[in-house]
């Protein structure tokens, strides 16, 4: 029998203190460590592939407004108004 199955005692009657690492606690700590490492890697990959900026549609809208201006569909004043609305 192991110390875990005897409730923290050894077979010869010597009581052993079971800390956080006893009876599977080390396995739990190891699992939590791996989950944290994997989460950190996923976070870094996502963060690095987004070029450090969020795309909430404003960049695309500004690009479309400039294209419309280039085609002559809107005036310079309308473009300026759109820029004020779209740029933070």
N, C-alpha and C positions, 0 to 999 in steps of 0.2 A: 504494500500500500504506500501511496505517496503522502507527503505532508498535506497536500491539498485535500485528499480524500479523508484524512483524519481530522479535519477542521483545524489545521495549523499545528498539529502535534506529530512528533516522530514516533515510530513504533516502540522505541525504548523508553517512552515516557518523558522525553525532554521536549518541552514546549518551545516552538520556534515562532518568532514574530513574523507574520506575513505582511510585508509592506506592499506598496503599489505594484511592485514587480512580481509578486507571488501569485500563483494560481491564475495565470492568464493575463494579469495586468500588463505585463511586458508586451504581450501580443496586441493588446488594445492600443497601447502607446505607439507601437510600431505601425499599426494600421492608420492611426491618426496622423503620424508623421508622413506616411506615403500619400495620404489624401491631401495634406497640405502641400507637399511637393508637386503633385500633379495639378492641383488648383493654381499654384504659382506659375507653372509652365504654361498652362492654358491662358492665364491672364496675360502673361508677357507676349505670347504669340498673337493674341487678339489685339493687344495694345500696339505692338510694333507693326502689324499689318494695316492698321487704320490710319497711318501717317499722322498720328497725333491730333486729328481733328474729327469732329462729328459732322456727318452729313445729314442735316435735317431738311434737305430739299431746297434750301436757299441758294446754294452754289449752282445747282441745276437751273433754278428759276432765273438767276442772274445771267447765266450763260445763254438761256433762251431769249432773255430780253436784249442782250447784246446782238444776238443773231437777227432778231426782228429789226433792230435799229440798222444793222448792216444791210438788210434787204429793203429798207425804206418803209417798213410797215408802221413804225412809230417814230415820233419826232425826238429831238434831243431833249426837250423839256419832259416828255413822257419817260424817257430813259433816266433822266435825273430823278424824277419822282419815284420810279421803280427802285432806283439805287438806294434812295433814302429809306424806302420801306423794307428792302431786303437786307441791307447791310446793318449789322448790329452797332 
